[in-house]
């Protein structure tokens, strides 16, 4: 048995999204909804409720408890303030997890099933990469850390007084004033760099987005160690008097979407390489299930179509699964449960310490595949 590392690109596991993984420690059944909550229309709250009502009626008919539906409905009046989509998973005790996303689903989706439907949430998590936004000028910088727990802001402001800006007094003293200003700018940039490194390492940043004064950014780059300098991506714009990062949010989203896309490309390149060598990649439901049952999968690749109703059986007390109940009976499973194939695969992945990555439909056979931890 040979153990080796796999792709370093980001995938979602118990460490990255413990609250997501924790859903599968509960017994269910679960209500899962993905609802458009467009913030850019009049009467947005009312529109969200209008789209929810037929979904609620269908879930009620399917047997969903009123307590779960009421808890989801209570989120809707203010959901449009946070994004274009509300995702929520609930059971009879109330809402277990809720998140807002920037891209609305093609249509409202509602499920009442033994397992939560979390592939869209996995896609949101893998796009919500931790990063640092640094908006610098020659005095200092506003530093925002964006992590799964939420953003936090900080600032670094250096001294300098009357010598902060270059002056042109003329005569023999001009060069001395200019050198003093340059030294103060560089000193401030060094302090910004130290704080940036500390924040980036604390949150495990995948990118450091920088904007502001050209000379300040030049000094900043010079004082960042190589491991952090390699993460730098530049935005346009300058530091505002209010220290807010609102003008940079759209550019930041685009940059982080690029980082997430690069991660997907890196993982799929590794997957194709290993599959071509018939080594540490498996493709399709049967081979992926075998890898999961052996706890050999490292990154499980899934594509989830909302209309995909394929089912699999699983052990409610463990991680094994199969395409029919006879396949898991040899594992001593006496009362197997049934769920959507993709959801069952994600559950097994998270319960065995594997990570999950959502990928385009053409990337894996029949919607599932895996990179392996080891070869046997």
N, C-alpha and C positions, 0 to 999 in steps of 0.2 A: 504494500500500500504506500503510495507516494503522496505526500502533502506538499502543496505549493500554493503560492499566492495567486489571486485572480486580479481582475482589473481594479485599479485604485479609484476609479470614478465612483460617484456617489450613488448609493441605492438605499432604500428605506428598510430599516430593521428595528429591533426593539430598542437599540440605543438611540437611533435618530428620531423615532416616533413612539415612545413608550405608551402614550395614551391610545394610539392606534392599535398597537399590539395587545394592549390590555383588554380591548373589546372581546378578543377571542378567549379570554379567561372566564367570560360570562356564559350563561347557558342559553339565553335567548328565549323565544324568538325576538327578532329585531324589526323595527321600522327604520328604513333608510330612505331619505329623500334628497333629491337634487333639484332645486327650484330656482328659476330665473328671478332675480330681484333687481331689476335694472334701476340704477340711480339717476339716469338721465331723462326720465319722463315725468310728466305731471302725475300727481296722485300715485306716486310709486308704491306706497304702502298698500293702497287699495288694490292696485293692479296685482301685486304679489298675492294678496289674499284671494283674488278672483281666480288666479291660476292654481292656487292650492286647493280650492274647494272640490273640483272634480277628482283630484288626486286623493284627497281625504275620503271621498265617497267610495272610491275603488278599494282603498286600504281597509275601510270599515267593513265593506262587503267581504274582504278576504279574511276578516277576523281580527284585525289589529285592535289592541285595547285603546279605549278612549283616552286613558291617562297619557299614553305615549303620543297620540295625535294632538291632544290639547297642549302638551309640552312643546311640540314642534310649532304649532300654530302661534304660541306666545312669542316665538322668535321673529315672526314675520313683519310686524309693524315697523321695526327699526333695522331690518336686515339690509335694506338697500343703502344704508349709510356706510356699510362695510365692503360692499362689492357687488358684482353682477350675478353671483350665484350663492345660494345658501345650501350647504351640505349639512345634514344632521342625521345622527343615528340615535335612536331612542328605544327604550323598552318600557315595560309597565311602570318602572320606577321613575321615568322621566328621561330627559335628554342626557346621553352619555358623552357625546362629542358633537361639536358644531364648528364649522369653519366657513369663511366666505372666500370666494374666488373671483378672479378678474374676468373669466370667460364664462359666458352663460351656456348652459346645455342647449342642444337643438330643440328639446321639448322637456317639460317637467317630467321627472322620473320618481316613482314611488315603489317601494318593495316592502313586503312583509314576509320574512323568511327566517329559517333557522339560523342563518349567518348574516352578518352585516355585509353590505355591498361596498367595498372600500377601494376598489381599483382607481376610481377617480380621485379619491383622497390621496392615494399613493402618488398619483401624477402631480397633484398640488404640492405634496411634501417634497418630491424630488426637484420641483422647480423653485421651491422656497429655500434656496441655499443661503447659509449664513455668509454675510459679507459686511464690509466696513465702508462707509461713505465719509470721505475726508474733503471738506471744503476749506481751502487754505488761502490766507493772504499773508502779508509780510509781518503782521502782528502775531498770528497764530492760526488756529483752525477750529472749525466745528466738526466733531467726530461723532458719527452715528453708527452704532453697532446694530445690525439687523440679524436676529437669531430666532429660532423657533419659539422661544419664550416671549418674543416681542421686541420691538426696537428700544434702545436706550441711547440717550444723547449725552455728550460731554463736550468740553471745549478746552483749548489750550491757548492762553494769551500771554505772550512774552512782554518784557519791558521794552524800554527804548526811549521813551520821552521825546524830547525835541530832536534826537538824532536818528529817529526811526526812518524818516524819509530822506532820500538824497537831497542835498542842498547844492546850490551853485553860488556860493558867496564870492567867488573870484579870488585871485591872489594866491599866496602860498598855502592857505588853509583849505582850499577846495578839495585836494586829494585826501587830506586827513578826514574831512567830514564824510566823503564818499566811502572811504574804507571803513569808518566806524558804522555807517549805515549798513554796509554789506555784512559786517561781522554780526550786527544785531539781527539782521534777517536770517542769517545762517544759524545763529544760536536759537532763534525761535523755531526754525525748521527742524533743528535737532530735537528739541523738546516735543514737537508734533510727531516726529518719526518714532521717538521712544514710546509715546502713548499709543500710536497706531499699532506698533508691534505688539504691545501688551494686550490691546483689545483684540487684535486679529488672532493671536495665539489662544486667548481665553475662549473665544467662541468657535475656534476652528474655521476661520474664514476661508471661503473658496475664492474670493476676489476682494481687492481693495480698490474701490472706485474713488478717483480723485478729481477735483475741479478747483478752479480758482486762479490766482495770480501766477503767471507763467514762471517768474523768477522764484517764487515761493515753492512751486511744484518741482522746479529743478533742484533746489536745495533739499527738498523732502526726499526725492528719489536718491540723491547722493548719500543720504544718511540711513536709508532703509537697508537692512541686511538682504542678501541675495534671495533667501527663501521667501521673504515678504515682497521684495521688489518684483519678483516674478509674477505676483498676483495682481499687480497694478494695471488698471484700465482707466483711461482718461475720459472724463465727461467735459462738456462745455459749461460755461457759466462762471459766476464769481460769488464770493461770500457776501451774503446780505447782512444788513444791519440788525435784523431780528434773529439771525442765527438759525433760521428755519431751513429745512431741506426739501420743502414742497416743490420748488422749481426743478429739482433733480430727480423726482420720483419716476417720471416716465422714462427718462434716459437710463435710470438705474434698472428698471424692470426689463428694458430691452437688453441691456448688458448681461443681466443675470439669466435671461432667457437664452442668450447665446452660450453662456457657461453650461446651462442645463442641456442644451442641444449637443454641445461638445462631449458631455458625459455620455449621452446616449450613443453617439457615434463611437466613442472609445470602447464602451461595453460591447456593442454589436461587432466591432472589428475583432475584439478578443473572442467573442462567441464564434464568429465565422472561422477564425484561425484555429481554434480548438476543435471545432466540428470537422474542419478539413483534415485535421490530423487524426480524426477518430479518437480523440484523447479525452479532454475534460469538458465536453459540452454534449448535452442531450437535447433532442428536439421532439416535440409532439407530446400528447398527453401520456401515453403508456410509459415512455422512457423517463419523462419528468416525474411521474408518480413513483416509479421505481427508485429514482434518486432521492426523492423526498422520504420515502419509507426507510431508506438506508441512512437518512440524515447526512447525505453526501452532498447536497446542493449548497452552494455558497450564494449565488445570486439567481433568483427565479425570475425569468422574463415572462411577462404576461401582456396580452392585448385583450381588452375587455370591450366587447360590443354589447350595448344595453339590451339588444334583442337576442343575445346568446343564452339559450335556456338549457344547454347541456348540463347534465347532473353527474355528480360523483358521490360516493359513500365515504364516510369518515368515522373515526373513533371519537366520540364526544369527550372521552377521558384522556386521549393521547393525541398522536400526530399522524397515525397511519391513515391511508386513504386508498380508494380503488374505484375503478369504473363500474364495478358491480359488487354486491356484498360478499360474494363467495371469495373474492380476491383478498379481503381483509380478515375473513374468518380464521385463517391459520395464525394470525397474530393474537388470537384470543379475544377478539372483539365480539361481545355477545349481543349488544344492542346498538348497531351502527345507525348513524343519522345520515341524512341526505341534504345536499346543497348544490348550488351552482358550481360547475367545475372550477372556474377561475377563483371563486371565493374559497373553495375548499383548498386549492393549491396555495393561495396566499396564507390561509390559516396555518397549514402545515409548515410553510416556510418560516413564518414568524415563531412557531412553537419549537422549531429545531435550530433557531439561531441563524437561519439564512436571512438574506435581505431580498427585497423585491424591487424590480424596475419595470415600469410600463413602457412598452415599445410599440412602434407602428405595426399594423396588421401583417405586413409582408415579411416581418423580421423572423418570426418563429412559426413553426408548423402547427396549424390548428389552435393558435392562440397561446401556447405555452412552450417554454424551453428552460434550460438552466445551464449555468456555468457551475462546475463541480469544485468541491473543496479538495478532493484527492482522487487518485486513480487506484484501482484495485488490481 
